[in-house]
Amino acid sequence: MAEQASQESKGGWSLFESPPISRDLLVTAGPLVLLELLFFIGPVLIMFYIASMRMEDLVLIPDYGIRNFLAVFTEFVNRTAFVNTTTLAVLTTVTAAVVAYPLAYYIARFGGRYKNQLAVLVMIPFWTNFIVRVYGWKIILGSQGVLNSALIAVGILNQPLEWIINTQFSIWLGLTYLWLPFMILPLYSSLEKIDGEIIEAAYDLGASRYAVFRRIVLPLSLSGLVGGFIFVFIFSMGAYIVPAMLGGGELFMGTRIAYEFGIGGDWPMGAALGSVLMIVVVGVLWSLLGYVNLEEMFQ
């Protein structure tokens, strides 16, 4: 306190002001800030800038306004794509969490000396290009695919199931399969840190499995769950390959953006769709980070 008072009496910073930023800190952080502005903030500002323009004959016209942003919610195709994308992203995230929790819990609690091997099995799909994996689902779910052919061969079906391919169901299934490892691994990382003696003590005191999960396992693994939610939701919202290959023309934000920047020839509309998508993702990310310490999530 005496040192602070001395600083103030000499004309330095007051008790109500932040201490001055050192020159060394500016020199150290300067390049990092410049890179962030150049590679992160810059492209985002360019996207918003293009979204405020209009396009005629593949030429950007500097007629600025918010018409494109309003069209995201007023035009039927854009509104439907936004609703479909958000709904399927939420459904995929919840499904991935339900499937991943028991898998991650088993690896963390009962994997023993095989934990690393079991974790590697979760990561094996990463070793194959995800386009190949998605195309594999197209072969499995197709009208003449493996699943329909097998069900017809054993007499369960008389004709192929039409709703398992080129529908929202196939998009949901493909997204869940594709991003499931991103839910399992953060959960496994958090569950592995839980002291098994705490769980055993709870059982010894008469707690049910549900009570142990709700009052011990879930709170202590919340950072991993939030991390998985962030990964799966963000990846699902921005997905393009899965709805393009398995959706059969179902309206989705990724395919709509690709169309507007390609065949549609309306870059401002595509930029507006991307901007709205980014705002939604950032909002969800910000709200989720409010429930968990960012450092704990990546420890």
KEBA-123370 format. One record per residue: z, x, y negated of N, C-alpha, C in turn; residue in three letters. Coordinates in steps of 0.001 Angstrom, whole numbers. Example, Ala and Ser with C-alpha at 12.3 -4.5 7.8 and 13.67 -1.06 7.14 Angstrom:
REC        nZ        nX        nY       caZ       caX       caY        cZ        cX        cY   residuo
REC      7800     13190      5690      7800     12300      4500      7800     13200      3300       ALA
REC      7080     12850      2250      7140     13670      1060      7870     12900       -30       SER
***
This chain:
REC        nZ        nX        nY       caZ       caX       caY        cZ        cX        cY   residuo
REC         0       831      1209         0         0         0         0       861     -1252       MET
REC       806      1956     -1203       855      2839     -2362      -509      3457     -2622       ALA
REC     -1195      3811     -1515     -2530      4410     -1665     -3511      3417     -2252       GLU
REC     -3415      2134     -1795     -4289      1098     -2337     -4025       887     -3819       GLN
REC     -2715       862     -4210     -2378       680     -5623     -2900      1837     -6454       ALA
REC     -2815      3051     -5857     -3331      4218     -6568     -4830      4114     -6789       SER
REC     -5542      3650     -5733     -6991      3463     -5860     -7307      2486     -6972       GLN
REC     -6518      1390     -7042     -6789       354     -8042     -6504       855     -9437       GLU
REC     -5398      1630     -9582     -5038      2105    -10917     -6041      3117    -11451       SER
REC     -6791      3749    -10536     -7789      4726    -10953     -9153      4103    -11177       LYS
REC     -9170      2782    -11159    -10440      2127    -11404    -11241      1905    -10149       GLY
REC    -10608      2091     -8975    -11305      1892     -7712    -11329       421     -7355       GLY
REC    -11534       158     -6037    -11623     -1225     -5571    -10253     -1867     -5568       TRP
REC    -10191     -3154     -5845     -8935     -3892     -5903     -8560     -4403     -4530       SER
REC     -7350     -4992     -4445     -6872     -5534     -3180     -7711     -6701     -2713       LEU
REC     -8446     -7328     -3615     -9214     -8519     -3287    -10685     -8198     -3056       PHE
REC    -11026     -6927     -3031    -12400     -6522     -2821    -12511     -5683     -1555       GLU
REC    -13711     -5684      -979    -13944     -4864       203    -14032     -3406      -206       SER
REC    -13568     -2498       645    -13692     -1066       319    -15152      -670       224       PRO
REC    -15456       311      -584    -16858       700      -769    -17467      1222       532       PRO
REC    -18771       939       723    -19484      1429      1902    -19822      2896      1694       ILE
REC    -19469      3697      2669    -19693      5128      2538    -21180      5442      2573       SER
REC    -21515      6561      1962    -22911      6981      1928    -23401      7348      3322       ARG
REC    -22502      7936      4118    -22879      8303      5489    -23238      7067      6305       ASP
REC    -22492      5967      6084    -22776      4734      6810    -24142      4190      6434       LEU
REC    -24473      4261      5154    -25785      3786      4719    -26901      4636      5324       LEU
REC    -26690      5933      5379    -27704      6825      5950    -27884      6539      7433       VAL
REC    -26757      6266      8119    -26819      6017      9564    -27425      4658      9875       THR
REC    -27003      3626      9140    -27456      2272      9431    -28807      1953      8821       ALA
REC    -29224      2726      7838    -30477      2434      7152    -31675      2295      8068       GLY
REC    -31951      3300      8924    -33109      3177      9828    -33016      1971     10757       PRO
REC    -31806      1671     11245    -31633       523     12132    -31945      -777     11411       LEU
REC    -31434      -914     10182    -31709     -2118      9394    -33199     -2235      9112       VAL
REC    -33835     -1117      8811    -35271     -1122      8536    -36062     -1582      9758       LEU
REC    -35682     -1098     10937    -36363     -1499     12165    -36181     -2988     12439       LEU
REC    -34966     -3502     12202    -34717     -4926     12403    -35547     -5770     11443       GLU
REC    -35627     -5328     10200    -36442     -6058      9226    -37911     -6031      9612       LEU
REC    -38356     -4901     10134    -39764     -4722     10442    -40181     -5468     11703       LEU
REC    -39356     -5410     12751    -39762     -5943     14046    -39144     -7294     14388       PHE
REC    -38110     -7732     13658    -37462     -9002     13955    -37596     -9996     12798       PHE
REC    -37081     -9630     11651    -37100    -10544     10511    -38521    -10726      9987       ILE
REC    -39286     -9634      9926    -40646     -9695      9393    -41534    -10688     10131       GLY
REC    -41663    -10588     11472    -42504    -11551     12195    -42055    -12996     12028       PRO
REC    -40732    -13211     11942    -40231    -14580     11762    -40667    -15126     10399       VAL
REC    -40553    -14301      9363    -40970    -14740      8030    -42470    -15008      7989       LEU
REC    -43248    -14186      8682    -44693    -14410      8742    -44995    -15735      9442       ILE
REC    -44245    -16034     10505    -44459    -17281     11234    -44175    -18490     10340       MET
REC    -43063    -18442      9595    -42757    -19542      8677    -43793    -19630      7565       PHE
REC    -44285    -18482      7113    -45292    -18454      6047    -46577    -19133      6516       TYR
REC    -47030    -18807      7714    -48254    -19423      8251    -48038    -20913      8490       ILE
REC    -46830    -21281      8934    -46539    -22690      9216    -46610    -23552      7966       ALA
REC    -46441    -22959      6803    -46469    -23732      5558    -47893    -23895      5017       SER
REC    -48892    -23314      5679    -50269    -23378      5208    -51042    -24437      6001       MET
REC    -52321    -24551      5739    -53188    -25389      6555    -54447    -24593      6901       ARG
REC    -55190    -25096      7878    -56328    -24336      8380    -57570    -25206      8430       MET
REC    -58654    -24677      7933    -59944    -25358      7982    -61009    -24379      8440       GLU
REC    -61755    -24757      9475    -62835    -23922     10006    -62344    -22519     10337       ASP
REC    -61167    -22476     10976    -60557    -21216     11410    -60231    -20296     10238       LEU
REC    -60019    -20867      9068    -59642    -20090      7885    -58334    -20656      7340       VAL
REC    -57351    -19782      7131    -56065    -20218      6586    -56218    -20525      5103       LEU
REC    -55788    -21730      4718    -55860    -22178      3323    -54446    -22140      2741       ILE
REC    -54245    -21434      1615    -52902    -21339      1017    -52475    -22623       314       PRO
REC    -52510    -23721      1063    -52053    -25013       548    -50670    -25274      1152       ASP
REC    -49638    -24769       487    -48301    -24714      1076    -47616    -26075      1062       TYR
REC    -46829    -26301      2092    -46085    -27545      2214    -45338    -27597      3538       GLY
REC    -44681    -28723      3789    -43892    -28885      5022    -44554    -29881      5964       ILE
REC    -45838    -30164      5736    -46525    -31175      6539    -46522    -30817      8026       ARG
REC    -46676    -29534      8327    -46729    -29125      9728    -45379    -29275     10416       ASN
REC    -44316    -28994      9688    -42976    -29158     10251    -42696    -30638     10522       PHE
REC    -43132    -31508      9594    -42940    -32942      9807    -43770    -33434     10983       LEU
REC    -44954    -32832     11173    -45833    -33252     12266    -45240    -32942     13624       ALA
REC    -44328    -31961     13687    -43672    -31646     14961    -42916    -32860     15482       VAL
REC    -42362    -33660     14561    -41544    -34803     14967    -42242    -36140     14796       PHE
REC    -43341    -36182     14054    -44011    -37456     13818    -45222    -37677     14725       THR
REC    -45945    -36621     15069    -47101    -36771     15946    -46639    -36934     17398       GLU
REC    -47267    -37846     18098    -46817    -38208     19451    -46824    -37020     20405       PHE
REC    -47909    -36251     20419    -48006    -35151     21387    -46952    -34085     21116       VAL
REC    -46712    -33789     19844    -45709    -32775     19514    -44301    -33275     19811       ASN
REC    -44032    -34520     19442    -42704    -35079     19692    -42421    -35163     21194       ARG
REC    -43422    -35589     21965    -43253    -35681     23413    -43035    -34304     24029       THR
REC    -43801    -33309     23553    -43630    -31950     24067    -42236    -31419     23755       ALA
REC    -41740    -31708     22554    -40408    -31242     22170    -39331    -31903     23034       PHE
REC    -39443    -33209     23246    -38460    -33928     24070    -38520    -33435     25512       VAL
REC    -39726    -33299     26065    -39873    -32819     27448    -39275    -31425     27610       ASN
REC    -39577    -30557     26664    -39094    -29179     26753    -37578    -29122     26685       THR
REC    -36986    -29819     25724    -35533    -29796     25571    -34850    -30407     26785       THR
REC    -35372    -31534     27256    -34766    -32199     28413    -34812    -31317     29659       THR
REC    -35980    -30739     29937    -36115    -29913     31124    -35331    -28606     30997       LEU
REC    -35225    -28072     29781    -34435    -26857     29593    -32961    -27117     29871       ALA
REC    -32445    -28236     29380    -31047    -28592     29641    -30839    -28862     31127       VAL
REC    -31755    -29612     31737    -31641    -29925     33159    -31715    -28658     34005       LEU
REC    -32611    -27754     33657    -32730    -26489     34384    -31467    -25656     34255       THR
REC    -30904    -25606     33060    -29694    -24825     32836    -28523    -25368     33644       THR
REC    -28346    -26683     33629    -27249    -27292     34385    -27449    -27088     35883       VAL
REC    -28680    -27289     36353    -28972    -27110     37775    -28722    -25676     38207       THR
REC    -29164    -24723     37400    -28957    -23317     37726    -27475    -22983     37797       ALA
REC    -26670    -23563     36893    -25229    -23303     36914    -24594    -23868     38178       ALA
REC    -24991    -25083     38570    -24426    -25716     39767    -24778    -24916     41020       VAL
REC    -26006    -24427     41087    -26434    -23661     42262    -25847    -22254     42236       VAL
REC    -25747    -21650     41059    -25342    -20253     40957    -23853    -20044     41176       ALA
REC    -23026    -21003     40763    -21578    -20809     40836    -21098    -20492     42252       TYR
REC    -21416    -21324     43263    -20936    -20990     44613    -21514    -19681     45146       PRO
REC    -22769    -19381     44821    -23370    -18130     45278    -22658    -16928     44653       LEU
REC    -22479    -16978     43330    -21807    -15878     42640    -20354    -15752     43089       ALA
REC    -19691    -16877     43306    -18285    -16856     43738    -18160    -16245     45125       TYR
REC    -19068    -16586     46016    -19020    -16035     47365    -19234    -14524     47345       TYR
REC    -20206    -14074     46555    -20459    -12634     46483    -19245    -11896     45912       ILE
REC    -18645    -12450     44850    -17527    -11790     44181    -16260    -11804     45023       ALA
REC    -16010    -12909     45735    -14743    -13057     46457    -14822    -12592     47904       ARG
REC    -15946    -12811     48556    -16029    -12547     49988    -17116    -11528     50342       PHE
REC    -17751    -10960     49347    -18794     -9983     49642    -18275     -8692     50222       GLY
REC    -17024     -8345     49874    -16424     -7132     50406    -17241     -5897     50076       GLY
REC    -17436     -5064     51072    -18193     -3827     50849    -19693     -4067     50767       ARG
REC    -20107     -5333     50948    -21530     -5665     50864    -21891     -6318     49527       TYR
REC    -20982     -6261     48562    -21236     -6889     47261    -22517     -6367     46622       LYS
REC    -22661     -5052     46623    -23831     -4460     45977    -25124     -4896     46661       ASN
REC    -25103     -4943     47993    -26298     -5356     48726    -26646     -6808     48437       GLN
REC    -25620     -7663     48373    -25864     -9075     48078    -26377     -9259     46653       LEU
REC    -25853     -8460     45722    -26346     -8523     44338    -27801     -8071     44259       ALA
REC    -28154     -7071     45069    -29543     -6606     45104    -30460     -7695     45629       VAL
REC    -29984     -8464     46619    -30794     -9561     47141    -31108    -10584     46050       LEU
REC    -30161    -10795     45141    -30397    -11715     44025    -31488    -11176     43108       VAL
REC    -31535     -9856     42963    -32495     -9242     42046    -33855     -8974     42673       MET
REC    -33996     -9156     43972    -35269     -8881     44648    -36450     -9626     44019       ILE
REC    -36292    -10917     43631    -37441    -11592     42990    -37965    -10887     41755       PRO
REC    -37094    -10124     41056    -37547     -9398     39876    -38570     -8325     40216       PHE
REC    -38627     -7931     41471    -39535     -6856     41857    -40976     -7352     42004       TRP
REC    -41161     -8656     41963    -42501     -9243     42086    -42872     -9914     40768       THR
REC    -44101     -9789     40371    -44562    -10419     39139    -44298    -11926     39189       ASN
REC    -43715    -12458     38100    -43308    -13864     38148    -44503    -14810     38217       PHE
REC    -45679    -14373     37791    -46870    -15217     37937    -47190    -15420     39419       ILE
REC    -47030    -14350     40203    -47260    -14456     41641    -46263    -15417     42266       VAL
REC    -45002    -15345     41823    -43980    -16232     42378    -44255    -17692     42017       ARG
REC    -44667    -17941     40783    -44982    -19309     40379    -46194    -19822     41143       VAL
REC    -47181    -18957     41342    -48358    -19366     42105    -47974    -19675     43553       TYR
REC    -46975    -18980     44064    -46476    -19283     45403    -45952    -20704     45509       GLY
REC    -45253    -21166     44468    -44778    -22548     44463    -45936    -23535     44396       TRP
REC    -47003    -23149     43708    -48182    -24020     43660    -48777    -24185     45055       LYS
REC    -48772    -23111     45833    -49273    -23184     47207    -48348    -24031     48073       ILE
REC    -47046    -23910     47848    -46081    -24665     48653    -46123    -26156     48341       ILE
REC    -46215    -26500     47049    -46086    -27897     46635    -47406    -28655     46553       LEU
REC    -48521    -27987     46698    -49818    -28645     46550    -50044    -29772     47539       GLY
REC    -51032    -30619     47240    -51338    -31761     48118    -51653    -31302     49536       SER
REC    -52327    -30176     49651    -52626    -29584     50955    -51763    -28343     51189       GLN
REC    -50634    -28300     50498    -49774    -27133     50579    -48909    -27089     51822       GLY
REC    -48066    -26072     51859    -47229    -25829     53035    -46284    -26996     53288       VAL
REC    -45613    -27484     52230    -44616    -28534     52405    -45237    -29834     52886       LEU
REC    -46271    -30311     52209    -46918    -31561     52613    -47539    -31450     54002       ASN
REC    -48164    -30330     54284    -48787    -30147     55597    -47742    -30177     56706       SER
REC    -46594    -29553     56469    -45540    -29531     57481    -44967    -30931     57701       ALA
REC    -44729    -31674     56607    -44164    -33015     56734    -45133    -33977     57424       LEU
REC    -46408    -33815     57176    -47410    -34653     57841    -47518    -34266     59314       ILE
REC    -47428    -32978     59611    -47568    -32503     60989    -46455    -33016     61893       ALA
REC    -45233    -33128     61357    -44107    -33601     62186    -43966    -35115     62140       VAL
REC    -44847    -35790     61411    -44856    -37242     61400    -43946    -37907     60388       GLY
REC    -43349    -37129     59498    -42467    -37723     58480    -43278    -38440     57416       ILE
REC    -44444    -37912     57083    -45323    -38517     56085    -46675    -38848     56700       LEU
REC    -47302    -39872     56125    -48673    -40210     56515    -49691    -39669     55520       ASN
REC    -49219    -39445     54275    -50088    -38900     53240    -49270    -37974     52345       GLN
REC    -49918    -37048     51671    -49183    -36051     50868    -48385    -36703     49738       PRO
REC    -47260    -36079     49413    -46472    -36491     48258    -47171    -36029     46988       LEU
REC    -47377    -36946     46056    -48103    -36610     44837    -47171    -36209     43692       GLU
REC    -45897    -36569     43794    -44998    -36356     42665    -44325    -34979     42670       TRP
REC    -44596    -34146     43684    -43924    -32849     43741    -44755    -31737     43102       ILE
REC    -45943    -32043     42629    -46775    -31045     41967    -47434    -31685     40752       ILE
REC    -47648    -30879     39704    -48267    -31345     38459    -47463    -32456     37788       ASN
REC    -46145    -32344     37874    -45244    -33315     37255    -44078    -32557     36603       THR
REC    -43217    -33295     35926    -42029    -32675     35358    -41094    -32159     36456       GLN
REC    -41131    -32800     37613    -40317    -32329     38740    -40708    -30909     39134       PHE
REC    -41991    -30638     39237    -42443    -29304     39635    -42107    -28271     38561       SER
REC    -42166    -28679     37281    -41779    -27761     36207    -40300    -27430     36326       ILE
REC    -39477    -28458     36535    -38035    -28257     36678    -37720    -27351     37867       TRP
REC    -38377    -27586     38986    -38142    -26776     40175    -38571    -25332     39941       LEU
REC    -39732    -25140     39320    -40211    -23794     39052    -39323    -23043     38077       GLY
REC    -38871    -23698     37017    -38001    -23050     36049    -36655    -22686     36671       LEU
REC    -36104    -23603     37471    -34815    -23335     38110    -34911    -22131     39034       THR
REC    -35965    -22104     39848    -36146    -20964     40751    -36340    -19669     39971       TYR
REC    -37141    -19717     38925    -37507    -18508     38209    -36325    -17886     37484       LEU
REC    -35479    -18719     36865    -34396    -18199     36029    -33036    -18210     36715       TRP
REC    -32951    -18646     37961    -31665    -18701     38661    -30949    -17350     38705       LEU
REC    -31618    -16234     38964    -30909    -14945     38960    -30224    -14627     37641       PRO
REC    -30774    -15114     36528    -30163    -14862     35225    -28881    -15666     35036       PHE
REC    -28637    -16640     35889    -27371    -17357     35884    -26402    -16742     36881       MET
REC    -26923    -16290     38013    -26055    -15743     39055    -25414    -14428     38616       ILE
REC    -26193    -13535     38056    -25693    -12194     37756    -24582    -12186     36699       LEU
REC    -24714    -12900     35554    -23582    -12931     34611    -22338    -13585     35215       PRO
REC    -22535    -14643     36006    -21393    -15280     36654    -20720    -14328     37636       LEU
REC    -21524    -13632     38414    -20965    -12676     39374    -20165    -11595     38652       TYR
REC    -20701    -11109     37536    -20011    -10073     36773    -18645    -10558     36289       SER
REC    -18557    -11820     35851    -17280    -12359     35371    -16330    -12682     36522       SER
REC    -16853    -13257     37575    -16009    -13643     38716    -15429    -12426     39421       LEU
REC    -16162    -11326     39424    -15680    -10126     40102    -14445     -9553     39418       GLU
REC    -14290     -9826     38125    -13147     -9291     37376    -11869    -10096     37588       LYS
REC    -11973    -11266     38195    -10791    -12103     38405     -9951    -11511     39527       ILE
REC     -8670    -11335     39262     -7754    -10805     40278     -7564    -11846     41382       ASP
REC     -7914    -11474     42605     -7794    -12397     43725     -6373    -12854     43974       GLY
REC     -5398    -12030     43573     -4003    -12407     43801     -3606    -13626     42968       GLU
REC     -4254    -13794     41816     -3963    -14966     40990     -4394    -16242     41717       ILE
REC     -5562    -16186     42322     -6068    -17351     43058     -5203    -17632     44274       ILE
REC     -4828    -16586     45005     -3978    -16768     46185     -2620    -17333     45793       GLU
REC     -2086    -16864     44656      -793    -17381     44191      -883    -18869     43862       ALA
REC     -1996    -19275     43286     -2179    -20691     42960     -2213    -21545     44228       ALA
REC     -2921    -21050     45257     -2948    -21781     46522     -1551    -21838     47151       TYR
REC      -805    -20739     47065       549    -20707     47634      1474    -21693     46940       ASP
REC      1203    -21958     45666      2033    -22897     44909      1581    -24341     45084       LEU
REC       595    -24556     45939       172    -25913     46265      -992    -26450     45464       GLY
REC     -1676    -25600     44702     -2811    -26072     43908     -3998    -26387     44815       ALA
REC     -4711    -27443     44477     -5916    -27794     45226     -7068    -26890     44815       SER
REC     -8168    -26934     45580     -9325    -26116     45227     -9890    -26513     43867       ARG
REC     -9883    -27819     43614    -10389    -28287     42324     -9520    -27769     41186       TYR
REC     -8178    -27805     41379     -7271    -27329     40335     -7431    -25833     40110       ALA
REC     -7615    -25077     41191     -7810    -23633     41058     -9091    -23336     40286       VAL
REC    -10146    -24077     40609    -11405    -23862     39898    -11282    -24238     38432       PHE
REC    -10681    -25400     38158    -10630    -25907     36781     -9694    -25098     35899       ARG
REC     -8574    -24617     36443     -7557    -23988     35613     -7544    -22466     35698       ARG
REC     -8225    -21908     36686     -8218    -20447     36824     -9638    -19878     36813       ILE
REC    -10447    -20299     37789    -11766    -19697     37956    -12668    -19982     36758       VAL
REC    -12769    -21240     36358    -13660    -21600     35256    -13276    -20942     33942       LEU
REC    -11998    -20998     33505    -11667    -20340     32227    -11909    -18834     32244       PRO
REC    -11597    -18182     33373    -11730    -16730     33436    -13182    -16277     33606       LEU
REC    -14051    -17189     34023    -15459    -16835     34180    -16323    -17471     33097       SER
REC    -15698    -17972     32043    -16433    -18687     31001    -17449    -17790     30302       LEU
REC    -17106    -16521     30116    -18044    -15622     29437    -19334    -15473     30234       SER
REC    -19215    -15363     31569    -20410    -15268     32403    -21209    -16548     32416       GLY
REC    -20516    -17680     32402    -21199    -18972     32382    -21974    -19154     31086       LEU
REC    -21346    -18807     29972    -22026    -18916     28677    -23217    -17966     28626       VAL
REC    -23032    -16746     29160    -24150    -15812     29198    -25313    -16352     30005       GLY
REC    -25029    -16947     31165    -26075    -17555     31978    -26732    -18726     31278       GLY
REC    -25924    -19557     30604    -26470    -20689     29849    -27444    -20190     28783       PHE
REC    -27055    -19136     28078    -27903    -18618     27009    -29239    -18134     27564       ILE
REC    -29174    -17322     28612    -30403    -16782     29192    -31318    -17884     29702       PHE
REC    -30780    -18760     30540    -31609    -19772     31199    -32166    -20764     30186       VAL
REC    -31349    -21191     29239    -31816    -22171     28256    -32905    -21583     27372       PHE
REC    -32695    -20369     26883    -33693    -19749     26002    -34997    -19523     26750       ILE
REC    -34919    -18985     27959    -36135    -18737     28736    -36859    -20037     29069       PHE
REC    -36106    -21089     29356    -36723    -22376     29707    -37391    -23014     28497       SER
REC    -36761    -22913     27330    -37347    -23488     26122    -38665    -22805     25759       MET
REC    -38754    -21506     26002    -39963    -20781     25635    -40946    -20591     26769       GLY
REC    -40751    -21292     27885    -41599    -21088     29064    -43032    -21545     28788       ALA
REC    -43977    -20799     29340    -45387    -21162     29248    -46065    -21170     30619       TYR
REC    -45849    -20124     31403    -46546    -19981     32677    -46211    -21124     33630       ILE
REC    -44926    -21466     33743    -44519    -22515     34692    -45140    -23862     34345       VAL
REC    -44989    -24368     33121    -45639    -25658     32821    -47159    -25589     32869       PRO
REC    -47751    -24421     32570    -49201    -24300     32617    -49724    -24326     34046       ALA
REC    -48979    -23720     34993    -49451    -23623     36369    -48970    -24772     37248       MET
REC    -47788    -25309     36957    -47216    -26356     37803    -47140    -27712     37115       LEU
REC    -47405    -27750     35813    -47206    -28987     35061    -48361    -29956     35111       GLY
REC    -49563    -29489     35398    -50695    -30392     35481    -50991    -31148     34204       GLY
REC    -50817    -30506     33063    -51102    -31164     31786    -49905    -31827     31143       GLY
REC    -48712    -31735     31754    -47507    -32278     31117    -47273    -31577     29785       GLU
REC    -46947    -32361     28766    -46755    -31797     27430    -45489    -30955     27392       LEU
REC    -45632    -29709     26947    -44522    -28764     26872    -44748    -27886     25648       PHE
REC    -43673    -27447     25029    -43798    -26694     23776    -44607    -25409     23969       MET
REC    -44381    -24706     25052    -45110    -23467     25286    -46606    -23681     25386       GLY
REC    -47008    -24698     26144    -48439    -24982     26292    -49036    -25546     25003       THR
REC    -48249    -26305     24242    -48737    -26828     22961    -48986    -25695     21974       ARG
REC    -48075    -24725     21911    -48247    -23590     21002    -49480    -22783     21396       ILE
REC    -49627    -22539     22706    -50798    -21796     23183    -52091    -22534     22847       ALA
REC    -52073    -23859     22967    -53268    -24648     22653    -53620    -24549     21176       TYR
REC    -52619    -24683     20299    -52892    -24666     18864    -53386    -23300     18396       GLU
REC    -52888    -22231     18990    -53343    -20890     18616    -54643    -20520     19317       PHE
REC    -55063    -21331     20311    -56284    -21050     21043    -57362    -22062     20775       GLY
REC    -57567    -22964     21742    -58641    -23945     21638    -58463    -24853     20434       ILE
REC    -57225    -25234     20137    -56969    -26148     19019    -57352    -25578     17677       GLY
REC    -57237    -24277     17517    -57627    -23628     16263    -56809    -24047     15068       GLY
REC    -55526    -24369     15283    -54658    -24775     14172    -53424    -23882     14184       ASP
REC    -53565    -22700     13630    -52473    -21738     13629    -51227    -22247     12896       TRP
REC    -51351    -22876     11735    -50151    -23384     11064    -49358    -24370     11927       PRO
REC    -50064    -25244     12678    -49354    -26181     13549    -48646    -25440     14670       MET
REC    -49331    -24447     15238    -48703    -23637     16282    -47500    -22880     15764       GLY
REC    -47613    -22343     14540    -46487    -21626     13941    -45324    -22567     13653       ALA
REC    -45627    -23805     13235    -44569    -24781     12976    -43847    -25143     14272       ALA
REC    -44599    -25332     15354    -43975    -25616     16648    -43074    -24462     17075       LEU
REC    -43561    -23233     16902    -42752    -22069     17244    -41525    -21935     16366       GLY
REC    -41659    -22280     15093    -40526    -22192     14170    -39432    -23177     14539       SER
REC    -39824    -24414     14824    -38842    -25428     15212    -38165    -25025     16521       VAL
REC    -38957    -24516     17442    -38399    -24066     18722    -37383    -22961     18499       LEU
REC    -37693    -22032     17625    -36776    -20933     17346    -35496    -21425     16687       MET
REC    -35609    -22387     15768    -34433    -22920     15091    -33505    -23596     16092       ILE
REC    -34073    -24356     17014    -33259    -25028     18041    -32542    -24005     18909       VAL
REC    -33271    -22992     19344    -32683    -21965     20215    -31570    -21212     19486       VAL
REC    -31806    -20847     18233    -30785    -20135     17464    -29552    -21019     17260       VAL
REC    -29761    -22308     17010    -28634    -23216     16852    -27797    -23326     18111       GLY
REC    -28458    -23452     19255    -27728    -23525     20526    -27006    -22215     20798       VAL
REC    -27683    -21105     20556    -27072    -19795     20765    -25844    -19619     19897       LEU
REC    -25943    -20003     18640    -24814    -19871     17704    -23638    -20727     18148       TRP
REC    -23903    -21948     18593    -22819    -22833     19014    -22139    -22342     20291       SER
REC    -22913    -21775     21218    -22328    -21276     22465    -21501    -20019     22231       LEU
REC    -21964    -19156     21339    -21217    -17938     21064    -19886    -18224     20400       LEU
REC    -19714    -19424     19872    -18440    -19796     19294    -17340    -20001     20317       GLY
REC    -17725    -20097     21601    -16748    -20325     22664    -16464    -19089     23490       TYR
REC    -17062    -17977     23153    -16871    -16781     23967    -17023    -15548     23102       VAL
REC    -16309    -14496     23492    -16422    -13215     22819    -17678    -12510     23287       ASN
REC    -18551    -12149     22362    -19828    -11536     22722    -19621    -10236     23495       LEU
REC    -18583     -9480     23154    -18334     -8229     23857    -17921     -8470     25299       GLU
REC    -17136     -9524     25547    -16720     -9840     26913    -17911    -10231     27768       GLU
REC    -18888    -10849     27173    -20021    -11351     27933    -20852    -10232     28523       MET
REC    -20878     -9067     27886    -21721     -7970     28346    -20901     -6770     28832       PHE
REC    -19613     -6953     29060    -18807     -5865     29590    -19088     -5676     31077       GLN
***
